[in-house]
């Protein structure tokens, strides 16, 4: 299931639902509003980022029903282009903030116990430094705060939500990409109801099924590729931009058919399998799941070819058999990893694709070594104390006697890890130096039956650290 950016999408969803069902909206013909250009409409429209804002803005829908000239079409941004404009994986967090889930280029959500206005000002300043401009009239303050921003053709929504006075503040960034939704193709005769940077609604007299077929054909002709769907909504992707097209009956619009476009930016450039069933992509975890009637060999063959074109290389010529699954692992020179697992399920091939950043791969490797250390504590015999050099680290954390972790300054992880390894080798430990690697390196040392693993991590988008874990030993900083 695709992870939604709750604070903004709840508002958009409620707003759209109210319009479709006519709650708080007049169904009479709209009064003629002063004419504006498409650019002015985009710059001055306030995006309803909360339920409160949605309820307030539904009364203004009739003033926006007049058709506007379509915006100029632009090529959907690639991952590299979107990352150059803003990378939320490296965007600074305020002191005390805790990330809610993995950080990705296009997705960021965190909680912090600070006043809403302070955090809003903090993020506005950081975005402004990076060339983003706050959309005039879009700012919201109070319990449900936020604002909208533009950077060239790119749009972004910042939402802050504090459900109760004593609860943490929830902060969410939603990146919509660079495609103006009013530039997307619609069936002949469709009339615009409202237009915001992240959502546009049209109505048509044609039946729902016919409209859905027409919209699909138009999106395919415009170069968009099907990318799953849910209920009455079909998803399409082109480069790093995803567009969701919802087609449904709209009682509040005189029984017409409503066409609603929304968009978001993707953090992973991964194609959908051609005959995927129930294809689902989650941007926060960059994970894909689907079923297919095709064979596991067809699935892995398709992705071997697609991923090779993007610089990925399979680590084995044939899938590995792990339990009941067939697993193929792909790596990039920057140590990112994609794992494709296939299995049989009720006559279909069930597929799960997991993408991990290099830092996440290092964390997973560390967990595996920590598990080995945990199991070793149950073995009979002494667990000799081993001194570990922790000089020049910023902080040392040790929750278990067999494992510790050092926070270090950027650019020093490899040197600090090497010093710790050299000290161990001087006391009788042996091992082979790790290969050069851009993000993390792992030393494996052995002395008798005991083992020690040292991982030095220098991620480009996170803090540097060194972790040391042993099996059959007690570590002493």
C-alpha positions as CSV (number, residue, x, y, z in Angstrom):
1,X,0.0,0.0,0.0
2,X,1.4,3.4,-0.9
3,X,2.3,5.5,2.1
4,X,0.4,8.7,2.0
5,X,1.6,12.1,3.2
6,X,-1.2,12.3,5.7
7,X,-1.3,16.0,6.7
8,X,-1.6,17.2,3.2
9,X,-3.4,14.3,1.5
10,X,-6.1,14.0,4.1
11,X,-6.9,17.6,3.4
12,X,-6.9,17.1,-0.4
13,X,-8.9,13.9,-0.1
14,X,-11.6,15.5,2.2
15,X,-11.7,18.6,0.0
16,X,-12.2,16.6,-3.2
17,X,-14.8,14.4,-1.5
18,X,-16.8,17.4,-0.3
19,X,-16.8,18.8,-3.8
20,X,-17.8,15.5,-5.4
21,X,-20.6,15.0,-3.0
22,X,-21.6,18.7,-2.9
23,X,-21.2,19.2,0.8
24,X,-21.1,22.9,1.6
25,X,-20.9,23.7,-2.2
26,X,-23.4,25.3,-4.4
27,X,-24.4,23.4,-7.5
28,X,-25.5,26.5,-9.2
29,X,-23.6,28.0,-12.1
30,X,-20.6,30.0,-10.9
31,X,-20.4,33.7,-11.0
32,X,-17.8,35.0,-13.4
33,X,-14.6,35.7,-11.6
34,X,-11.9,38.2,-12.7
35,X,-9.8,36.6,-15.4
36,X,-6.3,35.4,-14.4
37,X,-3.5,33.7,-16.3
38,X,-2.7,30.0,-15.5
39,X,0.5,31.2,-13.9
40,X,-1.3,33.6,-11.6
41,X,-3.8,30.9,-10.6
42,X,-0.9,28.6,-9.6
43,X,0.9,31.2,-7.7
44,X,-2.0,32.5,-5.7
45,X,-4.1,29.4,-5.0
46,X,-3.8,28.2,-1.4
47,X,-3.5,24.5,-1.1
48,X,-5.8,23.0,1.5
49,X,-3.4,21.0,3.6
50,X,-5.7,20.0,6.4
51,X,-9.2,19.0,7.1
52,X,-9.9,22.4,8.5
53,X,-8.6,24.2,5.4
54,X,-10.5,21.8,3.2
55,X,-13.8,22.5,4.9
56,X,-13.2,26.3,4.7
57,X,-12.3,26.2,1.0
58,X,-15.2,24.2,-0.3
59,X,-17.4,27.3,-0.3
60,X,-15.0,28.9,-2.7
61,X,-15.0,26.1,-5.3
62,X,-17.7,27.7,-7.4
63,X,-15.5,30.7,-7.9
64,X,-12.9,28.4,-9.5
65,X,-15.1,26.4,-11.8
66,X,-14.4,28.5,-14.9
67,X,-12.1,26.8,-17.3
68,X,-8.5,28.1,-17.4
69,X,-6.0,27.8,-20.3
70,X,-4.0,24.6,-19.9
71,X,-0.5,25.1,-18.5
72,X,2.5,24.6,-20.7
73,X,3.5,20.9,-20.8
74,X,7.0,20.1,-19.4
75,X,8.9,16.8,-19.4
76,X,8.5,15.0,-16.1
77,X,11.7,15.3,-14.0
78,X,14.2,12.5,-13.7
79,X,15.5,11.4,-10.3
80,X,18.8,13.3,-10.9
81,X,16.9,16.5,-11.9
82,X,14.6,16.3,-8.9
83,X,17.5,15.5,-6.5
84,X,19.4,18.5,-7.8
85,X,16.5,20.8,-6.9
86,X,16.0,19.3,-3.4
87,X,17.0,16.1,-1.7
88,X,14.9,15.5,1.4
89,X,17.2,12.7,2.5
90,X,19.8,15.4,3.3
91,X,17.4,18.2,4.4
92,X,18.3,19.4,7.9
93,X,16.1,18.6,10.8
94,X,15.6,20.9,13.8
95,X,17.3,19.9,17.1
96,X,15.4,17.1,18.8
97,X,13.5,16.0,15.7
98,X,13.0,12.2,15.2
99,X,12.5,11.0,11.6
100,X,9.3,8.9,11.2
101,X,10.4,6.1,8.9
102,X,13.3,5.9,6.4
103,X,14.4,9.1,4.7
104,X,14.1,9.4,1.0
105,X,14.7,12.0,-1.7
106,X,11.1,12.8,-2.2
107,X,9.6,11.8,1.2
108,X,10.3,13.3,4.7
109,X,8.2,13.1,7.9
110,X,9.4,13.8,11.4
111,X,8.1,14.5,14.9
112,X,9.5,17.2,17.2
113,X,8.5,18.7,20.5
114,X,8.8,22.4,19.5
115,X,6.3,25.2,18.9
116,X,4.6,25.1,15.5
117,X,5.6,28.6,14.6
118,X,9.3,28.0,15.4
119,X,9.4,24.9,13.2
120,X,7.5,26.5,10.4
121,X,10.0,29.4,10.4
122,X,13.0,26.9,10.6
123,X,11.8,25.1,7.5
124,X,10.9,28.2,5.5
125,X,14.4,29.5,6.1
126,X,16.0,26.2,5.0
127,X,13.9,26.0,1.9
128,X,14.5,29.6,1.0
129,X,18.3,29.0,1.3
130,X,17.8,26.3,-1.4
131,X,16.0,28.6,-3.8
132,X,12.4,27.7,-3.0
133,X,9.8,30.5,-2.9
134,X,6.8,30.5,-0.6
135,X,3.6,30.8,-2.5
136,X,1.8,34.0,-1.6
137,X,-1.4,33.5,0.4
138,X,-0.7,29.8,1.0
139,X,0.6,30.0,4.6
140,X,-1.5,28.4,7.3
141,X,-0.8,28.9,11.0
142,X,-2.1,27.4,14.3
143,X,-2.9,23.8,15.1
144,X,-2.8,22.9,11.4
145,X,0.0,25.0,9.9
146,X,2.0,24.9,6.7
147,X,2.8,26.6,3.4
148,X,3.4,25.8,-0.3
149,X,6.6,26.4,-2.2
150,X,7.8,26.5,-5.8
151,X,11.2,26.1,-7.4
152,X,10.8,26.7,-11.1
153,X,8.3,24.1,-12.2
154,X,8.6,22.1,-9.0
155,X,6.0,22.3,-6.2
156,X,6.2,21.3,-2.6
157,X,3.8,21.3,0.4
158,X,5.0,21.6,4.0
159,X,2.4,20.6,6.6
160,X,2.6,20.8,10.4
161,X,0.0,19.1,12.6
162,X,-0.4,19.0,16.4
163,X,-3.5,17.0,17.3
164,X,-3.3,18.0,21.0
165,X,-1.5,20.8,22.9
166,X,0.9,18.4,24.7
167,X,1.5,16.0,21.7
168,X,4.5,16.2,19.5
169,X,4.3,18.2,16.3
170,X,4.2,16.1,13.1
171,X,6.0,17.7,10.1
172,X,5.5,16.3,6.6
173,X,7.0,17.4,3.3
174,X,5.1,16.4,0.1
175,X,6.8,16.8,-3.2
176,X,4.5,17.0,-6.2
177,X,7.1,17.0,-9.0
178,X,7.3,19.5,-11.9
179,X,4.3,18.6,-14.0
180,X,1.4,21.1,-14.1
181,X,-1.7,19.0,-13.7
182,X,-3.7,21.3,-16.0
183,X,-1.3,20.3,-18.8
184,X,-2.4,16.7,-18.6
185,X,-4.8,15.4,-21.3
186,X,-8.6,15.2,-20.6
187,X,-11.5,13.9,-22.7
188,X,-13.1,16.4,-25.0
189,X,-15.8,18.4,-23.3
190,X,-14.4,18.0,-19.7
191,X,-14.7,21.2,-17.7
192,X,-12.4,22.3,-14.9
193,X,-13.9,22.6,-11.4
194,X,-10.8,23.7,-9.5
195,X,-7.0,23.7,-9.9
196,X,-4.2,23.6,-7.3
197,X,-0.6,22.7,-7.8
198,X,-1.2,19.1,-6.4
199,X,-4.8,18.4,-7.5
200,X,-7.1,19.4,-10.4
201,X,-10.7,18.3,-10.9
202,X,-12.8,18.2,-14.1
203,X,-16.3,17.1,-14.7
204,X,-17.8,15.5,-17.8
205,X,-21.2,14.3,-19.0
206,X,-19.8,11.0,-20.2
207,X,-20.3,7.8,-18.1
208,X,-17.6,6.7,-15.6
209,X,-16.5,3.7,-17.5
210,X,-16.2,5.5,-20.8
211,X,-14.3,8.4,-19.1
212,X,-11.9,6.0,-17.5
213,X,-11.1,4.3,-20.8
214,X,-10.6,7.7,-22.5
215,X,-8.3,9.0,-19.7
216,X,-6.2,5.8,-19.9
217,X,-5.8,6.0,-23.6
218,X,-4.9,9.7,-23.4
219,X,-2.3,9.2,-20.6
220,X,-0.7,6.3,-22.6
221,X,-0.6,8.4,-25.7
222,X,1.1,11.2,-23.7
223,X,3.9,8.9,-22.7
224,X,2.7,7.9,-19.2
225,X,3.1,4.2,-18.1
226,X,0.6,2.4,-15.8
227,X,1.9,2.1,-12.3
228,X,-0.7,0.3,-10.3
229,X,-3.9,1.6,-8.8
230,X,-6.5,1.4,-6.0
231,X,-10.3,1.4,-6.3
232,X,-11.4,4.1,-8.7
233,X,-7.9,5.5,-9.0
234,X,-5.3,4.6,-11.7
235,X,-1.6,5.4,-11.2
236,X,0.7,6.5,-14.0
237,X,4.5,7.2,-14.0
238,X,6.9,9.0,-16.2
239,X,10.5,9.4,-15.1
240,X,10.3,10.3,-11.3
241,X,6.8,11.8,-11.4
242,X,3.6,9.8,-10.5
243,X,0.1,11.0,-11.5
244,X,-3.0,9.5,-9.9
245,X,-6.2,9.7,-11.9
246,X,-9.5,9.2,-10.1
247,X,-12.7,8.7,-12.1
248,X,-16.0,8.5,-10.2
249,X,-19.6,9.7,-10.2
250,X,-20.1,13.1,-8.6
251,X,-23.5,13.6,-7.0
252,X,-22.6,17.1,-5.9
253,X,-21.8,18.1,-9.4
254,X,-25.2,17.2,-10.8
255,X,-24.5,13.5,-11.3
256,X,-21.7,14.1,-13.7
257,X,-18.4,12.2,-13.8
258,X,-15.5,13.7,-11.9
259,X,-11.9,13.4,-13.1
260,X,-9.4,14.2,-10.4
261,X,-5.6,14.4,-11.0
262,X,-3.1,14.4,-8.2
263,X,0.7,14.0,-8.3
264,X,3.7,13.2,-6.3
265,X,7.4,12.7,-6.8
266,X,9.0,9.2,-6.6
267,X,12.4,8.4,-4.9
268,X,13.1,5.3,-7.0
269,X,13.2,4.9,-10.8
270,X,11.8,1.4,-11.1
271,X,9.5,0.2,-13.9
272,X,6.3,-1.7,-13.3
273,X,6.3,-5.3,-14.6
274,X,4.0,-5.3,-17.7
275,X,1.3,-7.7,-16.5
276,X,1.6,-7.0,-12.8
277,X,-1.5,-7.7,-10.7
278,X,-2.2,-5.3,-7.8
279,X,1.1,-3.5,-8.3
280,X,1.9,-1.4,-5.2
281,X,4.8,1.0,-4.7
282,X,5.6,2.6,-1.3
283,X,7.9,5.6,-1.6
284,X,8.9,5.9,2.0
285,X,10.4,2.4,1.9
286,X,11.0,2.3,-1.8
287,X,9.4,-1.1,-1.9
288,X,7.3,-2.8,-4.6
289,X,4.9,-5.8,-4.4
290,X,2.7,-7.4,-7.0
291,X,1.5,-10.8,-8.3
292,X,1.8,-11.9,-11.9
293,X,0.8,-14.9,-14.1
294,X,4.3,-14.8,-15.6
295,X,7.1,-17.1,-14.4
296,X,9.7,-16.1,-11.8
297,X,12.3,-16.4,-14.7
298,X,10.3,-13.8,-16.7
299,X,10.2,-11.4,-13.8
300,X,13.9,-11.6,-12.9
301,X,14.8,-11.4,-16.6
302,X,12.7,-8.3,-17.1
303,X,14.3,-6.5,-14.1
304,X,17.8,-7.7,-15.0
305,X,17.5,-5.9,-18.3
306,X,15.7,-2.8,-16.8
307,X,18.1,-2.4,-13.9
308,X,21.2,-3.0,-16.0
309,X,20.3,0.1,-18.0
310,X,20.3,2.1,-14.8
311,X,23.7,0.9,-13.6
312,X,22.6,-2.0,-11.4
313,X,24.4,-5.4,-11.6
314,X,23.2,-8.7,-10.4
315,X,25.5,-10.4,-7.8
316,X,24.7,-13.9,-9.2
317,X,23.9,-15.3,-12.6
318,X,20.9,-17.3,-11.2
319,X,18.5,-16.6,-8.3
320,X,19.5,-18.0,-4.9
321,X,17.0,-20.3,-3.2
322,X,16.3,-19.1,0.4
323,X,13.6,-21.0,2.2
324,X,10.7,-21.1,-0.3
325,X,11.8,-18.0,-2.3
326,X,14.0,-17.3,-5.3
327,X,16.2,-14.3,-4.5
328,X,18.2,-12.1,-6.8
329,X,20.3,-9.3,-5.4
330,X,21.4,-6.2,-7.5
331,X,24.1,-3.8,-6.4
332,X,25.4,-0.4,-7.6
333,X,29.0,0.9,-7.2
334,X,27.6,3.3,-4.5
335,X,26.6,0.2,-2.5
336,X,22.9,0.6,-2.8
337,X,21.0,-2.7,-3.1
338,X,17.9,-4.0,-4.7
339,X,16.5,-7.5,-3.7
340,X,13.9,-9.3,-5.8
341,X,12.2,-12.2,-4.2
342,X,9.7,-14.4,-6.0
343,X,7.5,-17.2,-4.7
344,X,4.6,-19.3,-5.8
345,X,1.2,-18.2,-4.5
346,X,-2.2,-19.7,-5.5
347,X,-1.0,-20.4,-9.1
348,X,0.6,-16.9,-9.4
349,X,4.1,-15.6,-9.0
350,X,4.3,-13.3,-5.9
351,X,7.0,-10.7,-6.2
352,X,8.6,-8.4,-3.6
353,X,11.2,-5.8,-4.5
354,X,13.2,-4.1,-1.7
355,X,15.5,-1.1,-2.3
356,X,18.0,-0.1,0.3
357,X,20.4,2.8,0.5
358,X,24.0,2.0,1.2
359,X,23.6,3.2,4.8
360,X,20.6,0.9,5.3
361,X,22.6,-2.0,3.9
362,X,25.3,-1.3,6.5
363,X,22.7,-1.2,9.2
364,X,21.3,-4.5,8.1
365,X,24.8,-6.0,8.1
366,X,25.3,-4.7,11.6
367,X,22.1,-6.3,12.8
368,X,23.2,-9.6,11.4
369,X,26.5,-9.4,13.3
370,X,24.8,-8.3,16.5
371,X,22.5,-11.3,16.3
372,X,25.6,-13.5,16.0
373,X,27.0,-11.8,19.1
374,X,23.7,-12.3,21.0
375,X,23.7,-16.0,20.2
376,X,27.3,-16.4,21.3
377,X,26.4,-15.1,24.8
378,X,24.6,-18.4,25.4
379,X,27.6,-20.6,24.5
380,X,29.4,-22.1,27.5
381,X,32.8,-20.7,28.4
382,X,34.3,-17.3,29.3
383,X,33.7,-14.2,27.1
384,X,37.1,-12.5,27.4
385,X,37.2,-8.8,27.7
386,X,38.6,-7.0,24.6
387,X,39.7,-3.3,24.8
388,X,38.5,-1.2,21.8
389,X,40.1,2.1,20.8
390,X,37.4,4.8,20.7
391,X,39.7,7.8,20.5
392,X,38.4,10.8,18.4
393,X,34.8,9.6,18.4
394,X,32.1,12.1,19.3
395,X,30.1,9.7,21.4
396,X,30.1,6.0,22.3
397,X,26.9,4.0,22.8
398,X,27.0,0.5,24.2
399,X,23.7,-1.3,25.0
400,X,25.1,-4.8,24.9
401,X,28.5,-6.1,26.2
402,X,29.3,-7.5,22.8
403,X,28.5,-4.5,20.7
404,X,29.2,-0.7,20.6
405,X,28.8,2.2,18.3
406,X,30.7,5.4,17.8
407,X,29.3,8.6,16.3
408,X,32.2,10.3,14.5
409,X,32.8,13.4,12.5
410,X,32.2,13.3,8.8
411,X,35.2,12.0,6.9
412,X,36.8,10.3,9.9
413,X,35.0,6.9,10.1
414,X,37.5,4.9,8.1
415,X,40.5,6.3,10.0
416,X,38.9,5.7,13.4
417,X,37.9,2.2,12.3
418,X,41.4,1.5,11.0
419,X,42.9,2.6,14.3
420,X,40.6,0.3,16.3
421,X,41.5,-2.6,13.9
422,X,45.2,-2.0,14.1
423,X,45.0,-2.1,17.9
424,X,43.2,-5.4,17.8
425,X,45.7,-6.9,15.4
426,X,48.5,-5.8,17.7
427,X,46.9,-8.0,20.4
428,X,46.7,-11.2,18.2
429,X,43.6,-10.7,16.1
430,X,43.9,-11.4,12.4
431,X,41.9,-10.5,9.3
432,X,42.0,-9.3,5.7
433,X,41.6,-5.6,5.0
434,X,38.3,-4.7,3.3
435,X,38.1,-3.5,-0.3
436,X,37.8,0.2,-1.0
437,X,34.2,1.3,-0.9
438,X,32.4,4.7,-1.2
439,X,30.0,4.4,1.8
440,X,30.8,1.6,4.2
441,X,33.6,-0.9,4.8
442,X,33.7,-4.0,6.9
443,X,36.7,-5.6,8.7
444,X,36.3,-9.2,9.8
445,X,38.7,-10.3,12.5
446,X,39.2,-13.7,14.2
447,X,41.1,-15.0,17.3
448,X,40.5,-18.6,18.1
449,X,36.8,-19.3,18.2
450,X,35.9,-15.6,18.7
451,X,35.1,-13.1,16.0
452,X,34.9,-9.3,15.7
453,X,33.4,-7.2,13.0
454,X,34.2,-3.5,12.5
455,X,32.0,-1.4,10.2
456,X,32.9,2.1,9.1
457,X,30.2,4.1,7.5
458,X,30.5,7.4,5.6
459,X,27.1,8.0,4.0
460,X,26.7,11.0,1.8
461,X,23.2,11.6,3.2
462,X,23.4,10.7,6.9
463,X,25.8,10.9,9.9
464,X,29.1,9.0,9.9
465,X,29.5,6.1,12.4
466,X,31.7,3.2,13.4
467,X,30.3,0.0,14.9
468,X,32.2,-2.9,16.5
469,X,30.5,-6.2,17.3
470,X,31.9,-9.4,18.6
471,X,30.9,-13.0,19.0
472,X,32.3,-14.7,22.1
473,X,33.9,-11.6,23.6
474,X,33.0,-8.7,25.9
475,X,33.9,-5.3,24.4
476,X,35.4,-2.5,26.6
477,X,35.6,1.0,25.2
